[in-house]
């Protein structure tokens, strides 16, 4: 499909810079299938009443790490240019892949010194050697520290990797260390939060349990490519970057049992949905899964596992907006987003949410 079909204009003041407080006070746009589709303006606190007893929610328990580093190239002259790096993948005890700006100022063999920037660190500086350069600003760093010492240094110096539409308007701060983490986070490995999970609180989880709506976990470590706009003119030409995930045998069995008993599978976020779909057979049967997935879901995709989806409002031309259009229909989601913009919903990672009910699929 043409990528420009997934474009839309969003006023800048609709982009949320902080989450709702409390988290379950966020607004919730309910999108139900029909002719025409029905839109309901609710709040996240009403989620238990919008689902049925026996439904099964699936959340992503990945944990965002402080992946954003700031430093300077040293030892080659030229004014020691400032360098911003976002760590993306650990290669071994001392080596990381990272996305760097400006990558053109670095060459293999250069040293980047990441300073404490006012933090209380056990050492003032952390040096990394540029081992290799790839495409699109990708760099391989070999750090001076190794293992647990490197982990501590990165945790002390790093900032939460806020998306560009937030980071471009304000700096990350200590509040973001809590705000940009879901209550389910336990498996460290993501460079972006599974943002639909940000809306949950202990009170909301308790209310879901009281309504006999179970909550199950899986893990998908979110990579930097998930939120990038699609630059190809046709969606078929867009390459997805692989992300690592795991669905346990226990979770797969519980979801199979819930569906057999008449419950629906409710994917909390696009990451949960993509991993569930990756773990499902053609007949919808879920199985244990461990490995990488690069599943790209766009209109025309036939869903196997997810019946309902909770998600935030996404960037134009992004794979995430294409996914929700596949789930509910392009026309429906275009109208849903127009309604959200007109009625003041807050967009993107710290914004409000949608609850999407999938229409019946044609045989």
C-alpha positions as CSV (number, residue, x, y, z in Angstrom):
1,X,0.0,0.0,0.0
2,X,1.0,3.6,-0.5
3,X,2.7,5.0,2.6
4,X,1.1,8.4,2.2
5,X,-2.3,6.8,3.0
6,X,-1.1,6.6,6.6
7,X,-0.3,10.3,6.9
8,X,-2.2,12.8,9.1
9,X,-1.6,16.2,10.6
10,X,-1.3,16.6,14.3
11,X,-1.1,19.9,16.2
12,X,2.0,20.1,18.3
13,X,0.0,20.9,21.4
14,X,-1.6,17.4,21.2
15,X,1.8,15.8,22.0
16,X,2.0,14.8,25.7
17,X,5.2,15.7,27.5
18,X,4.2,14.1,30.8
19,X,1.9,11.2,31.6
20,X,-1.5,11.5,33.2
21,X,-1.5,11.4,37.0
22,X,-2.6,9.0,38.3
23,X,-1.8,6.8,35.3
24,X,-5.2,5.3,35.0
25,X,-6.8,8.8,34.7
26,X,-5.7,8.8,31.0
27,X,-8.5,9.2,28.5
28,X,-9.5,6.1,26.6
29,X,-11.1,6.1,23.1
30,X,-13.1,3.0,22.5
31,X,-13.4,1.9,18.9
32,X,-16.0,-0.7,18.2
33,X,-16.6,-2.3,14.7
34,X,-19.8,-1.5,12.9
35,X,-21.3,0.4,10.0
36,X,-20.4,3.1,10.9
37,X,-17.9,2.3,13.6
38,X,-18.8,3.5,17.1
39,X,-16.5,5.7,19.1
40,X,-16.9,6.1,22.9
41,X,-15.0,8.6,25.1
42,X,-14.0,6.9,28.3
43,X,-11.1,6.7,30.8
44,X,-8.6,4.0,31.6
45,X,-10.2,3.5,35.0
46,X,-13.3,2.2,33.2
47,X,-11.3,-0.6,31.4
48,X,-12.7,-3.4,33.6
49,X,-16.3,-2.5,32.8
50,X,-15.4,-2.4,29.0
51,X,-14.1,-6.0,29.0
52,X,-15.8,-9.3,29.9
53,X,-15.2,-11.8,32.7
54,X,-12.9,-14.5,31.4
55,X,-11.0,-12.1,29.0
56,X,-7.2,-12.4,29.3
57,X,-4.9,-9.3,29.2
58,X,-1.4,-9.8,27.9
59,X,1.3,-7.3,29.0
60,X,4.9,-6.8,28.0
61,X,7.2,-7.0,31.1
62,X,10.3,-5.6,29.3
63,X,12.2,-3.0,31.3
64,X,13.7,0.2,29.7
65,X,17.3,0.8,30.5
66,X,19.0,4.2,30.7
67,X,20.3,3.9,27.2
68,X,20.9,7.6,26.3
69,X,24.5,8.8,26.8
70,X,26.1,12.2,26.2
71,X,29.8,12.8,25.7
72,X,32.5,14.2,23.5
73,X,35.0,12.9,21.1
74,X,38.5,13.4,22.5
75,X,42.1,13.3,21.3
76,X,41.7,14.3,17.6
77,X,41.3,18.0,17.9
78,X,38.5,19.9,16.1
79,X,36.9,21.3,19.2
80,X,35.9,17.9,20.7
81,X,32.4,17.7,19.2
82,X,29.5,16.7,21.4
83,X,28.2,13.2,20.8
84,X,24.8,11.8,21.7
85,X,24.5,8.0,21.7
86,X,21.6,5.6,22.3
87,X,22.7,2.1,23.1
88,X,20.7,-0.5,21.2
89,X,22.3,-3.9,21.6
90,X,24.8,-5.5,23.9
91,X,27.3,-7.6,22.0
92,X,29.4,-8.9,24.9
93,X,30.7,-7.8,28.3
94,X,32.2,-4.5,27.1
95,X,30.9,-3.9,23.5
96,X,27.6,-2.3,22.5
97,X,25.9,-1.2,19.3
98,X,24.6,2.3,19.5
99,X,22.9,5.0,17.3
100,X,25.0,8.1,17.4
101,X,24.5,11.8,16.5
102,X,26.4,13.1,14.7
103,X,27.9,9.9,13.5
104,X,29.8,11.7,10.7
105,X,32.1,13.2,13.3
106,X,33.3,9.7,14.4
107,X,35.7,7.3,12.7
108,X,37.0,3.8,13.8
109,X,39.6,4.3,16.5
110,X,38.1,7.5,17.9
111,X,37.5,7.7,21.6
112,X,34.3,9.1,23.1
113,X,34.3,10.2,26.7
114,X,31.0,10.0,28.4
115,X,31.1,12.3,31.4
116,X,29.1,12.3,34.7
117,X,27.2,15.5,33.7
118,X,26.6,16.3,37.4
119,X,25.6,12.8,38.5
120,X,27.2,11.1,41.5
121,X,29.4,8.4,39.8
122,X,32.1,6.1,41.1
123,X,34.3,7.5,38.3
124,X,34.0,10.8,36.6
125,X,34.4,9.5,33.1
126,X,33.6,6.5,30.9
127,X,35.6,6.1,27.7
128,X,34.5,4.1,24.7
129,X,36.5,3.4,21.5
130,X,34.7,3.4,18.1
131,X,35.3,-0.1,16.9
132,X,33.2,0.0,13.7
133,X,30.6,2.2,11.9
134,X,27.6,1.0,10.0
135,X,24.7,2.6,8.1
136,X,22.2,5.1,9.5
137,X,24.4,6.3,12.4
138,X,25.1,2.9,13.8
139,X,28.4,2.6,15.7
140,X,30.0,-0.3,17.7
141,X,31.6,0.9,20.9
142,X,34.2,-1.0,23.0
143,X,34.0,0.4,26.5
144,X,36.8,0.7,28.9
145,X,34.9,-1.1,31.6
146,X,33.5,-4.7,31.5
147,X,30.6,-6.6,33.0
148,X,29.0,-5.3,36.2
149,X,31.3,-2.3,36.4
150,X,30.2,-1.2,33.0
151,X,26.5,-1.8,33.9
152,X,26.9,0.5,36.9
153,X,28.7,3.2,34.9
154,X,26.0,3.2,32.3
155,X,23.2,3.2,34.8
156,X,24.7,6.2,36.6
157,X,25.5,8.2,33.4
158,X,22.6,7.2,31.2
159,X,19.2,9.0,30.7
160,X,15.9,7.4,29.8
161,X,15.7,7.2,26.0
162,X,12.7,9.5,25.5
163,X,11.3,9.6,22.0
164,X,12.5,12.5,19.8
165,X,9.1,14.2,19.9
166,X,9.5,14.6,23.7
167,X,13.3,14.9,23.9
168,X,13.3,17.6,21.4
169,X,11.1,19.8,23.6
170,X,12.6,19.0,27.1
171,X,15.5,17.1,28.6
172,X,15.0,13.8,30.3
173,X,15.0,14.1,34.1
174,X,14.7,11.9,37.2
175,X,10.9,11.8,36.9
176,X,11.2,10.0,33.6
177,X,13.0,7.1,35.3
178,X,9.7,6.2,36.9
179,X,7.3,7.7,34.3
180,X,8.8,5.9,31.3
181,X,8.6,2.5,32.9
182,X,5.5,0.3,33.3
183,X,4.5,-1.3,36.6
184,X,5.2,-4.7,35.0
185,X,8.8,-4.0,34.1
186,X,11.3,-6.7,35.2
187,X,13.3,-7.9,32.2
188,X,15.8,-5.2,31.2
189,X,16.5,-4.8,27.5
190,X,14.3,-2.1,25.9
191,X,15.3,1.2,24.4
192,X,11.6,2.3,24.4
193,X,8.7,1.7,26.7
194,X,5.8,-0.5,25.7
195,X,3.7,2.6,26.3
196,X,0.2,1.0,26.5
197,X,1.4,-0.6,29.7
198,X,2.1,2.9,31.2
199,X,-1.6,3.4,32.0
200,X,-1.8,0.6,34.6
201,X,-1.9,1.1,38.3
202,X,-2.2,-1.3,41.3
203,X,-5.8,-0.2,41.7
204,X,-6.6,-0.9,38.0
205,X,-5.0,-4.3,38.1
206,X,-7.0,-5.1,41.3
207,X,-10.2,-4.1,39.6
208,X,-9.5,-6.3,36.6
209,X,-8.8,-9.3,38.9
210,X,-12.1,-8.7,40.8
211,X,-13.9,-8.9,37.5
212,X,-12.2,-12.2,36.7
213,X,-10.0,-10.7,34.0
214,X,-6.6,-12.4,34.2
215,X,-3.3,-10.8,33.4
216,X,-0.5,-12.6,31.7
217,X,3.1,-11.6,30.8
218,X,5.4,-12.0,27.9
219,X,8.6,-10.2,27.0
220,X,9.5,-8.3,23.9
221,X,12.6,-6.1,24.1
222,X,11.7,-3.0,22.1
223,X,14.3,-1.8,19.6
224,X,14.8,1.6,18.1
225,X,13.2,0.7,14.7
226,X,9.7,0.2,16.1
227,X,8.8,3.9,16.1
228,X,10.6,5.0,13.0
229,X,8.5,6.5,10.2
230,X,8.3,4.4,7.1
231,X,10.4,6.2,4.4
232,X,9.6,3.9,1.5
233,X,6.8,5.0,-0.8
234,X,5.2,1.6,-0.5
235,X,4.8,-0.3,2.8
236,X,6.0,-3.5,1.2
237,X,9.4,-2.0,0.8
238,X,9.9,-1.2,4.5
239,X,12.4,-3.5,6.3
240,X,11.5,-4.2,10.0
241,X,14.4,-4.5,12.5
242,X,14.2,-7.8,14.5
243,X,13.4,-7.7,18.2
244,X,13.9,-10.5,20.7
245,X,11.0,-11.9,22.6
246,X,9.7,-14.8,24.6
247,X,6.3,-16.3,25.3
248,X,6.5,-19.0,28.0
249,X,4.8,-22.3,27.7
250,X,2.8,-21.3,30.8
251,X,1.5,-18.1,29.2
252,X,0.7,-19.9,25.9
253,X,-1.3,-22.6,27.7
254,X,-3.2,-20.1,29.9
255,X,-4.2,-18.1,26.8
256,X,-5.3,-21.2,24.9
257,X,-7.5,-22.2,28.0
258,X,-9.0,-18.7,28.2
259,X,-10.0,-18.7,24.6
260,X,-11.5,-22.2,24.8
261,X,-13.6,-21.0,27.8
262,X,-15.0,-18.2,25.6
263,X,-12.6,-15.4,26.7
264,X,-10.9,-12.9,24.4
265,X,-7.2,-12.2,24.2
266,X,-6.5,-8.6,24.9
267,X,-3.1,-7.4,23.7
268,X,-1.8,-4.6,25.8
269,X,0.3,-2.7,23.2
270,X,1.6,-3.3,19.8
271,X,4.6,-5.1,21.2
272,X,2.5,-7.7,22.9
273,X,0.3,-8.1,19.9
274,X,3.2,-8.6,17.5
275,X,4.8,-11.2,19.7
276,X,1.5,-13.0,20.2
277,X,1.0,-13.1,16.4
278,X,4.6,-14.4,15.9
279,X,3.9,-17.2,18.4
280,X,0.6,-18.2,16.9
281,X,0.0,-21.0,14.3
282,X,-2.2,-20.4,11.3
283,X,-5.3,-21.7,13.2
284,X,-4.6,-19.3,16.1
285,X,-3.1,-21.8,18.4
286,X,-0.4,-20.3,20.6
287,X,2.8,-22.0,21.4
288,X,6.0,-21.3,23.4
289,X,8.2,-18.9,21.6
290,X,11.7,-17.7,22.1
291,X,13.7,-15.8,19.5
292,X,13.6,-12.8,17.2
293,X,10.6,-11.4,15.3
294,X,10.5,-8.9,12.6
295,X,6.8,-9.2,11.9
296,X,5.4,-6.2,10.0
297,X,1.6,-5.9,10.3
298,X,-0.2,-3.7,7.7
299,X,-3.7,-3.8,6.2
300,X,-4.4,-7.1,4.6
301,X,-2.8,-9.1,7.5
302,X,-5.0,-11.8,8.9
303,X,-4.9,-11.8,12.7
304,X,-4.5,-15.2,14.5
305,X,-4.2,-14.5,18.2
306,X,-5.4,-11.0,19.3
307,X,-9.1,-10.2,19.6
308,X,-8.9,-6.8,21.4
309,X,-6.0,-4.3,21.5
310,X,-5.1,-1.5,24.0
311,X,-2.7,0.9,22.5
312,X,-1.6,4.6,22.5
313,X,-2.0,7.0,19.6
314,X,0.8,6.6,17.1
315,X,3.0,8.6,14.7
316,X,1.9,9.2,11.2
317,X,3.5,6.9,8.6
318,X,4.7,4.6,11.4
319,X,4.5,0.8,11.4
320,X,2.4,1.2,14.6
321,X,-0.3,3.3,12.9
322,X,-0.3,0.8,10.0
323,X,-0.8,-2.0,12.6
324,X,-3.9,-0.4,14.1
325,X,-5.2,0.3,10.7
326,X,-4.8,-3.4,9.9
327,X,-6.6,-4.3,13.1
328,X,-9.7,-2.0,12.7
329,X,-9.5,-0.8,9.1
330,X,-7.8,2.2,7.6
331,X,-11.0,4.3,7.2
332,X,-12.1,3.6,10.8
333,X,-8.7,4.6,12.3
334,X,-8.5,7.7,10.2
335,X,-11.8,8.8,11.6
336,X,-10.9,7.7,15.1
337,X,-7.7,9.8,15.0
338,X,-9.6,12.7,13.6
339,X,-12.1,12.4,16.5
340,X,-9.2,12.2,19.0
341,X,-7.5,15.3,17.6
342,X,-10.8,17.3,17.5
343,X,-11.7,16.4,21.1
344,X,-8.3,17.0,22.7
345,X,-6.8,13.5,23.3
346,X,-3.1,13.5,24.1
347,X,-0.9,11.7,21.7
348,X,2.2,9.4,21.7
349,X,4.2,7.7,24.5
350,X,2.9,9.8,27.4
351,X,-0.5,10.3,25.9
352,X,-3.9,8.7,26.1
353,X,-5.1,5.3,24.9
354,X,-7.4,3.5,22.5
355,X,-9.3,0.3,23.1
356,X,-9.8,-1.4,19.7
357,X,-12.2,-4.2,19.1
358,X,-11.3,-6.2,16.0
359,X,-14.1,-6.6,13.4
360,X,-14.8,-10.2,12.2
361,X,-12.4,-11.3,9.5
362,X,-13.6,-12.6,6.2
363,X,-13.1,-16.4,5.7
